[in-house]
């Protein structure tokens, strides 16, 4: 639960998205009011972040794709492509957001 209230979410960005949020909103983390659950895509649209600028999102510390449902009280962070190699596996990036052309593709072993 964020500090602000039960109908809010806390949003952060990494790398260039942090700079963009600071420039546009003058502060980070952003505390946004939401009345009902929304997807990462919907949140990206609200924040004017193009989906191709996001590889994965963290929701309450867990790696998720942009189609994941974000609920009031959640903490969200947008991570753009470019995180170093070994961390990608450790943080669970593979298998998430595979429909994003900027994401590394998982090999099908069938």
Residue pairs with C-beta under 8 A, 6 or more apart in sequence:
1 73
2 8
2 9
2 10
2 31
2 73
2 74
2 75
3 10
3 31
4 10
4 31
5 33
6 72
6 73
7 33
7 34
7 35
7 72
8 31
8 32
8 33
8 34
8 72
8 73
9 31
9 32
9 34
9 43
9 70
9 72
9 73
9 74
9 75
9 76
10 29
10 30
10 31
10 74
10 75
10 76
11 21
11 29
11 30
11 31
11 32
11 43
11 47
11 76
11 77
11 78
12 18
12 21
12 28
12 29
12 30
12 75
12 76
12 77
12 78
13 19
13 20
13 21
13 28
13 49
13 77
13 78
13 80
14 77
14 78
14 79
14 80
14 83
15 79
15 80
15 82
16 53
16 80
17 49
17 53
17 54
17 78
17 79
17 80
18 28
20 49
21 28
21 30
21 47
22 28
24 48
29 75
30 47
32 43
32 46
34 70
34 72
35 72
36 72
37 69
37 70
37 71
37 72
38 46
38 69
38 70
39 66
39 67
39 68
39 69
39 70
40 54
40 57
40 59
40 64
40 65
40 66
40 67
40 68
40 70
40 76
41 51
41 66
41 67
43 70
43 76
44 50
44 51
44 54
44 66
44 78
47 78
49 78
51 66
51 100
52 100
52 101
52 102
53 78
53 80
53 81
53 102
54 66
54 78
54 79
54 80
54 97
54 100
55 79
55 80
55 81
55 82
55 83
55 93
55 97
55 100
55 102
55 103
56 63
56 64
56 65
56 66
56 79
56 91
56 93
56 96
56 97
56 103
57 63
57 64
57 65
57 66
57 68
57 76
57 77
57 78
57 79
58 64
58 75
58 76
58 77
58 79
59 68
59 70
59 74
59 75
59 76
60 74
60 75
61 75
62 92
63 91
63 92
63 93
63 96
64 96
65 96
65 97
65 98
65 100
66 97
66 100
67 97
70 76
81 102
81 103
83 91
83 93
88 94
88 104
93 103
93 104
94 104
94 106
95 106
96 103
97 103
98 105
98 106
